[in-house]
């Protein structure tokens, strides 16, 4: 593995203004990543051994809810706020003068998250996925996001030239839409609840928007930037990117009812969801042409494998294509009848949120952090530990969830008396994730510390 | 893509159209649903929740039970819920019209609870909560011992356990509704 981001002393002139906000968001993200990983291990242990840490504060229901919220709103969102900010500043030559506003928004975001998590542990939680935090949290998080995460839209509006890139479209789209669908979901689920099962439909609409239009869209922006940047070549079939972008955003919001097949909602709505889920294959194919087509040219895969940052992005894009195809196939009625409510669909979400979004964030971090801090990665060994532990854990945990979930569904349809859940494999993979994340956090914090101390020394000189 | 206003309008429309078509139309279609008799002049269903069950619903939420249990019976052909005896008929939207927060869930590590009140007695529910593995060997459910207090001849449920069981007993979809008749 070459260390292009480690051995090349980066230019950190333009990055100076971004250093404070970027480092703030990324350190916060690392803290939440470690917390979520530890809770993931505890949750896996509790499924394997139900008597493990059996007290009311740490019921499986609370631990797993906090783990998911910390991973999405703590790790992924903080990290994407940091990377999106850097990306749009790079692409638009936006001079970021008001970093304190973003940092203030980030402080409010993370303080509110701490409050929300503490409330969940205390037993004040709601029953809808990723909307479990108490309702007073929602509006505060939305305002904090506007302060911290709206800057890509501002940078896009103030760009000096008219030309735009696919990476910008995705990041601006994600940053613009998140507060809209987050507030609508909060309103219709927690503040003025919709009637009966419509709440469940709103909640699933929110989850699909969150996964696709915030997390995946931001990660697509990162992939569209880094692949041509690191490989130093144009994207294959780039003329298709516009179609890919609009079909991705158009179909995502319609896919929610496909996750509710068999639920007591109108059948025509379920059918619309299935059609949208199958149609979502269009942007999957286009992004596959753009990404994999570029990797396939002139030894691109080998170059990606030898790059500290791009190998993560390459693995992430493979996950994205794979999960997109699986979603189009397995969110149909025949398969849903067998595997709904099993861990199969959790495996698909895991592949999207971790296999794609998180892997791409890791790749971006290996590229950006040295440039922003002006320091080098302290340990190559820790980079290897990070890569191999999380990659193997991702492959094993995904296979176990997909195969195990499908097998559970088949067993249940044949009248098996007991649900099958958890198992040793999930404990081992959760431990491997924690190990990899600890290695990454140690390395990143060491790099940030080096960068900050050398910056101070430069100032004194 | 170059015109920011048009770009943002397009993005907004991409979220607004599915919201309008899926959610607003669902609210229009289902928002007026209320309690109804299965036959003219019959009792209204779903029944109102007793006060103790409302307290028990809060305990159900506090303990995070929704992470492992659903409350929806799928129709025949969309899973084996009815064949497994988890309900006498599929759940319909009307079953949930009185619930302030619908807890239909999206994952099952344990059985569906939409009709658990018709399947298990209070004593069975208490036993299952206090020591699940004594009821189902190898159960993945933890023992909620902290909801019970030891006494001379065994265990006494706390007020929260009583409320939780009252809530679970209130979960019944064993009545006919205009949309889903019970099979004779």
Boltz contact constraints between the chains, C-beta under 6 A:
constraints:
  - contact:
      token1: [A, 50]
      token2: [B, 140]
      max_distance: 6.0
  - contact:
      token1: [A, 50]
      token2: [B, 142]
      max_distance: 6.0
  - contact:
      token1: [A, 54]
      token2: [B, 142]
      max_distance: 6.0
  - contact:
      token1: [A, 56]
      token2: [B, 146]
      max_distance: 6.0
  - contact:
      token1: [A, 59]
      token2: [B, 63]
      max_distance: 6.0
  - contact:
      token1: [A, 59]
      token2: [B, 64]
      max_distance: 6.0
  - contact:
      token1: [A, 61]
      token2: [B, 63]
      max_distance: 6.0
  - contact:
      token1: [A, 61]
      token2: [B, 64]
      max_distance: 6.0
  - contact:
      token1: [A, 61]
      token2: [B, 67]
      max_distance: 6.0
  - contact:
      token1: [A, 62]
      token2: [B, 64]
      max_distance: 6.0
  - contact:
      token1: [A, 64]
      token2: [B, 67]
      max_distance: 6.0
  - contact:
      token1: [A, 123]
      token2: [B, 62]
      max_distance: 6.0
  - contact:
      token1: [A, 127]
      token2: [B, 61]
      max_distance: 6.0
  - contact:
      token1: [A, 127]
      token2: [B, 66]
      max_distance: 6.0
  - contact:
      token1: [A, 127]
      token2: [B, 101]
      max_distance: 6.0
  - contact:
      token1: [A, 127]
      token2: [B, 103]
      max_distance: 6.0
  - contact:
      token1: [A, 157]
      token2: [B, 4]
      max_distance: 6.0
  - contact:
      token1: [A, 162]
      token2: [B, 2]
      max_distance: 6.0
  - contact:
      token1: [A, 164]
      token2: [B, 1]
      max_distance: 6.0
  - contact:
      token1: [A, 173]
      token2: [B, 11]
      max_distance: 6.0
  - contact:
      token1: [A, 176]
      token2: [B, 8]
      max_distance: 6.0
  - contact:
      token1: [A, 176]
      token2: [B, 11]
      max_distance: 6.0
  - contact:
      token1: [A, 177]
      token2: [B, 11]
      max_distance: 6.0
  - contact:
      token1: [A, 177]
      token2: [B, 15]
      max_distance: 6.0
  - contact:
      token1: [A, 181]
      token2: [B, 15]
      max_distance: 6.0
  - contact:
      token1: [A, 194]
      token2: [B, 27]
      max_distance: 6.0
  - contact:
      token1: [A, 195]
      token2: [B, 30]
      max_distance: 6.0
  - contact:
      token1: [A, 195]
      token2: [B, 31]
      max_distance: 6.0
  - contact:
      token1: [A, 196]
      token2: [B, 93]
      max_distance: 6.0
  - contact:
      token1: [A, 196]
      token2: [B, 96]
      max_distance: 6.0
  - contact:
      token1: [A, 196]
      token2: [B, 97]
      max_distance: 6.0
  - contact:
      token1: [A, 196]
      token2: [B, 102]
      max_distance: 6.0
  - contact:
      token1: [A, 197]
      token2: [B, 93]
      max_distance: 6.0
  - contact:
      token1: [A, 197]
      token2: [B, 96]
      max_distance: 6.0
  - contact:
      token1: [A, 197]
      token2: [B, 102]
      max_distance: 6.0
  - contact:
      token1: [A, 198]
      token2: [B, 26]
      max_distance: 6.0
  - contact:
      token1: [A, 198]
      token2: [B, 27]
      max_distance: 6.0
  - contact:
      token1: [A, 198]
      token2: [B, 30]
      max_distance: 6.0
  - contact:
      token1: [A, 199]
      token2: [B, 102]
      max_distance: 6.0
  - contact:
      token1: [A, 200]
      token2: [B, 102]
      max_distance: 6.0
  - contact:
      token1: [A, 200]
      token2: [B, 104]
      max_distance: 6.0
  - contact:
      token1: [A, 201]
      token2: [B, 23]
      max_distance: 6.0
  - contact:
      token1: [A, 201]
      token2: [B, 26]
      max_distance: 6.0
  - contact:
      token1: [A, 202]
      token2: [B, 23]
      max_distance: 6.0
  - contact:
      token1: [A, 249]
      token2: [B, 14]
      max_distance: 6.0
  - contact:
      token1: [A, 250]
      token2: [B, 14]
      max_distance: 6.0
  - contact:
      token1: [A, 253]
      token2: [B, 15]
      max_distance: 6.0
  - contact:
      token1: [A, 253]
      token2: [B, 18]
      max_distance: 6.0
  - contact:
      token1: [A, 254]
      token2: [B, 18]
      max_distance: 6.0
  - contact:
      token1: [A, 262]
      token2: [B, 74]
      max_distance: 6.0
  - contact:
      token1: [A, 262]
      token2: [B, 78]
      max_distance: 6.0
  - contact:
      token1: [A, 262]
      token2: [B, 79]
      max_distance: 6.0
  - contact:
      token1: [A, 263]
      token2: [B, 72]
      max_distance: 6.0
  - contact:
      token1: [A, 264]
      token2: [B, 91]
      max_distance: 6.0
  - contact:
      token1: [A, 264]
      token2: [B, 92]
      max_distance: 6.0
  - contact:
      token1: [A, 264]
      token2: [B, 93]
      max_distance: 6.0
  - contact:
      token1: [A, 269]
      token2: [B, 22]
      max_distance: 6.0
  - contact:
      token1: [A, 337]
      token2: [B, 78]
      max_distance: 6.0
  - contact:
      token1: [A, 337]
      token2: [B, 79]
      max_distance: 6.0
  - contact:
      token1: [A, 341]
      token2: [B, 107]
      max_distance: 6.0
  - contact:
      token1: [A, 341]
      token2: [B, 108]
      max_distance: 6.0
  - contact:
      token1: [A, 413]
      token2: [B, 80]
      max_distance: 6.0
  - contact:
      token1: [A, 419]
      token2: [B, 109]
      max_distance: 6.0
  - contact:
      token1: [A, 421]
      token2: [B, 109]
      max_distance: 6.0
  - contact:
      token1: [A, 421]
      token2: [B, 140]
      max_distance: 6.0
